[in-house]
């Protein structure tokens, strides 16, 4: 198992490695920066840097994890990347079906493909589906997500790069908001966060504030209005409680 420091999950599972930038939210990708550090290092999992590749021997990992765990699927890639064959996507879903003890969180920027293939995939209640929505220009991803028959549908507004007004939240169960972190972090305005919070409260959608971000995210912290917003979506399953 690979424990995660991401506040809204417990562990990561990467049967795919590598990705390609598709929108402004990808500009300072943490996964790419990490992977490229090891390009050319013989025998390292990221010897090929951030090139997209399948890792079939990692498929069975969750089957060996007996303790119920909330798992972020492909934190170092995108399950619906065009270079991932449909047959392999199905193999990933088949593993999730066979692990009802876990909760799997799938997050994509390739919402159109997720929409197009969703009818051919199994959707047990332990598989959550989300899309990244960093600014107003990519809100079409939400429309694609709304058609996916997942028990929980969620938005990851991180890094939040602009205001998100009039979000279509029908059929959405959870919204995560966070600022960009790292040496080149782009700023996030308080009013953008407050605007999303208000919309979630009015629509009765769970709201999770991950971080303010910035160059020193440990200093800026996670407090909003003097409190932590660690809401999780309501489900029938026993779930991970946010740290």
C-alpha positions as CSV (number, residue, x, y, z in Angstrom):
1,X,0.0,0.0,0.0
2,X,1.2,3.5,-0.7
3,X,-0.1,5.8,2.0
4,X,-1.0,9.3,0.8
5,X,-0.6,12.8,2.3
6,X,-3.5,14.1,0.2
7,X,-6.0,15.2,2.8
8,X,-9.1,13.7,1.1
9,X,-7.8,10.2,0.6
10,X,-5.8,7.5,2.4
11,X,-3.7,5.7,-0.2
12,X,-2.8,5.8,-3.9
13,X,-2.9,3.1,-6.6
14,X,-1.1,3.6,-9.9
15,X,-1.6,0.9,-12.5
16,X,-0.8,3.6,-15.0
17,X,2.0,6.1,-15.0
18,X,2.5,9.3,-16.9
19,X,0.3,11.8,-18.6
20,X,0.1,14.7,-21.0
21,X,-1.0,18.3,-20.2
22,X,-4.4,19.2,-21.5
23,X,-5.5,22.4,-19.7
24,X,-4.0,25.3,-17.6
25,X,-4.4,23.3,-14.4
26,X,-1.7,21.0,-15.6
27,X,1.0,23.7,-16.0
28,X,2.8,23.0,-12.8
29,X,1.9,19.3,-12.5
30,X,3.4,17.8,-9.3
31,X,3.3,14.3,-10.7
32,X,5.3,15.3,-13.8
33,X,7.9,17.1,-11.7
34,X,8.3,14.1,-9.5
35,X,8.5,11.6,-12.3
36,X,10.9,13.5,-14.5
37,X,13.5,13.6,-11.6
38,X,14.0,9.9,-12.2
39,X,14.1,9.8,-16.0
40,X,16.9,7.6,-17.1
41,X,17.5,6.1,-13.7
42,X,17.9,2.3,-14.4
43,X,15.3,0.2,-12.6
44,X,13.4,3.1,-11.1
45,X,9.5,3.0,-11.5
46,X,9.9,6.4,-13.4
47,X,12.9,5.4,-15.5
48,X,10.8,6.6,-18.4
49,X,9.9,9.9,-16.8
50,X,6.3,11.0,-17.3
51,X,5.7,9.0,-20.5
52,X,2.4,7.3,-20.4
53,X,2.7,3.5,-19.8
54,X,0.7,0.7,-18.4
55,X,1.8,-1.1,-15.2
56,X,-0.1,-4.4,-15.3
57,X,1.7,-5.9,-12.4
58,X,0.2,-3.2,-10.2
59,X,-3.4,-4.1,-11.0
60,X,-3.7,-6.7,-8.3
61,X,-2.4,-4.5,-5.4
62,X,-5.8,-3.6,-3.9
63,X,-6.7,-7.3,-3.8
64,X,-4.0,-7.8,-1.2
65,X,-5.0,-4.8,1.0
66,X,-7.4,-6.3,3.5
67,X,-8.1,-3.2,5.6
68,X,-10.9,-1.0,4.1
69,X,-9.1,2.0,2.6
70,X,-10.0,5.1,0.6
71,X,-7.9,4.9,-2.5
72,X,-7.1,7.6,-5.1
73,X,-6.8,5.8,-8.4
74,X,-3.9,7.0,-10.7
75,X,-2.6,9.9,-8.7
76,X,0.3,9.9,-11.2
77,X,-1.8,9.6,-14.4
78,X,-5.3,9.7,-15.8
79,X,-7.3,6.5,-16.2
80,X,-9.1,8.0,-19.3
81,X,-6.0,9.2,-21.1
82,X,-6.3,8.4,-24.9
83,X,-3.2,6.2,-24.7
84,X,-4.8,3.9,-22.2
85,X,-6.6,1.1,-24.1
86,X,-10.3,0.5,-23.3
87,X,-9.5,-3.1,-22.3
88,X,-7.1,-1.8,-19.7
89,X,-9.6,0.6,-18.3
90,X,-12.0,-2.3,-17.9
91,X,-9.4,-4.3,-16.1
92,X,-8.9,-1.5,-13.6
93,X,-12.7,-1.4,-13.0
94,X,-12.9,-5.1,-12.7
95,X,-10.3,-4.9,-9.8
96,X,-12.4,-2.2,-8.1
97,X,-15.5,-4.4,-8.4
98,X,-13.6,-7.3,-6.7
99,X,-12.6,-5.0,-3.8
100,X,-15.9,-3.9,-2.2
101,X,-14.0,-3.3,1.1
102,X,-12.3,-0.3,-0.5
103,X,-13.6,3.1,-1.7
104,X,-12.0,4.1,-5.0
105,X,-11.7,7.7,-6.1
106,X,-11.2,8.2,-9.9
107,X,-10.3,11.7,-11.1
108,X,-10.0,12.7,-14.7
109,X,-9.5,15.7,-17.0
110,X,-10.6,13.6,-20.0
111,X,-14.3,13.9,-19.1
112,X,-15.5,13.3,-22.7
113,X,-14.0,9.8,-22.8
114,X,-15.3,9.0,-19.3
115,X,-18.8,10.0,-20.5
116,X,-18.5,8.0,-23.7
117,X,-17.3,4.8,-22.1
118,X,-19.3,5.0,-18.8
119,X,-22.2,2.9,-20.2
120,X,-19.8,0.0,-20.9
121,X,-18.2,0.0,-17.4
122,X,-19.5,-1.4,-14.1
123,X,-20.2,1.2,-11.4
124,X,-20.4,-0.5,-7.9
125,X,-21.1,1.9,-5.1
126,X,-17.5,1.9,-3.9
127,X,-16.3,3.7,-7.1
128,X,-16.5,7.5,-7.1
129,X,-16.0,9.5,-10.2
130,X,-14.7,13.0,-10.4
131,X,-13.4,15.7,-12.8
132,X,-10.9,18.5,-12.4
133,X,-12.4,22.0,-12.8
134,X,-9.8,24.6,-12.4
135,X,-11.5,27.5,-14.1
136,X,-14.6,28.6,-16.0
137,X,-13.2,27.4,-19.3
138,X,-13.5,23.7,-18.4
139,X,-16.9,23.6,-16.7
140,X,-18.1,21.5,-19.6
141,X,-16.4,18.6,-17.8
142,X,-19.2,18.8,-15.2
143,X,-21.8,18.1,-17.8
144,X,-19.9,15.0,-19.0
145,X,-19.6,13.8,-15.4
146,X,-23.3,14.3,-14.6
147,X,-24.1,11.5,-17.1
148,X,-21.8,9.0,-15.4
149,X,-23.7,6.5,-13.3
150,X,-21.4,6.6,-10.3
151,X,-22.7,6.5,-6.7
152,X,-20.7,9.6,-5.9
153,X,-19.7,12.3,-8.5
154,X,-17.3,14.9,-7.4
155,X,-15.4,18.0,-8.6
156,X,-11.7,18.8,-7.8
157,X,-11.3,22.5,-8.1
158,X,-7.6,22.4,-7.7
159,X,-5.6,24.3,-8.5
160,X,-8.4,26.9,-8.5
161,X,-7.3,29.5,-11.1
162,X,-10.4,31.7,-11.3
163,X,-13.9,32.2,-10.1
164,X,-16.4,29.4,-10.7
165,X,-19.8,31.1,-10.9
166,X,-23.1,29.3,-11.5
167,X,-21.7,25.8,-11.2
168,X,-24.1,23.1,-12.4
169,X,-24.2,21.1,-9.2
170,X,-27.2,18.9,-9.9
171,X,-26.1,15.3,-9.4
172,X,-22.8,16.3,-7.9
173,X,-22.2,15.1,-4.4
174,X,-18.8,16.5,-3.3
175,X,-16.6,19.5,-4.2
176,X,-12.9,19.8,-3.3
177,X,-11.3,23.2,-3.5
178,X,-7.6,24.0,-3.2
179,X,-4.9,26.5,-4.2
180,X,-1.8,25.6,-6.2
181,X,1.4,25.0,-4.2
182,X,5.0,24.9,-5.0
183,X,7.7,27.4,-6.2
184,X,5.6,28.7,-9.1
185,X,2.2,28.6,-7.5
186,X,-0.4,30.8,-9.1
187,X,-2.6,32.9,-6.6
188,X,-6.0,31.9,-5.5
189,X,-8.4,34.6,-4.3
190,X,-10.5,34.2,-1.2
191,X,-13.7,35.3,-2.9
192,X,-13.3,32.5,-5.4
193,X,-13.3,30.0,-2.6
194,X,-16.2,31.7,-0.8
195,X,-18.2,31.7,-4.0
196,X,-17.9,27.9,-4.4
197,X,-18.7,27.3,-0.7
198,X,-21.9,29.4,-0.9
199,X,-23.0,27.4,-4.0
200,X,-22.3,24.1,-2.3
201,X,-24.2,25.1,0.8
202,X,-27.2,26.3,-1.2
203,X,-27.2,23.0,-3.2
204,X,-26.5,20.8,-0.1
205,X,-23.3,19.5,-1.7
206,X,-20.4,18.4,0.6
207,X,-17.5,20.9,0.6
208,X,-13.9,20.1,1.3
209,X,-11.3,22.8,1.5
210,X,-7.9,21.3,0.9
211,X,-5.5,24.2,1.1
212,X,-4.6,27.8,0.4
213,X,-1.4,26.7,-1.3
214,X,1.3,29.1,-2.3
215,X,5.1,28.7,-2.0
216,X,4.9,27.6,1.6
217,X,1.5,25.8,1.9
218,X,2.4,24.6,5.5
219,X,2.2,28.3,6.5
220,X,-1.0,29.2,4.7
221,X,-2.7,26.1,6.0
222,X,-6.3,24.9,5.5
223,X,-8.4,27.2,7.6
224,X,-11.3,29.0,5.9
225,X,-13.4,31.4,8.1
226,X,-11.4,30.1,11.1
227,X,-12.4,26.5,10.6
228,X,-11.7,23.3,8.7
229,X,-14.1,22.3,6.0
230,X,-13.6,18.5,5.8
231,X,-17.1,17.4,4.6
232,X,-17.4,14.1,2.8
233,X,-20.2,12.9,0.6
234,X,-23.0,10.9,2.2
235,X,-23.0,7.3,1.2
236,X,-24.3,3.9,2.5
237,X,-20.7,2.8,3.2
238,X,-18.5,3.3,6.1
239,X,-16.0,5.9,5.0
240,X,-12.6,7.4,5.6
241,X,-12.7,10.5,7.9
242,X,-10.6,13.4,6.6
243,X,-7.5,14.3,8.5
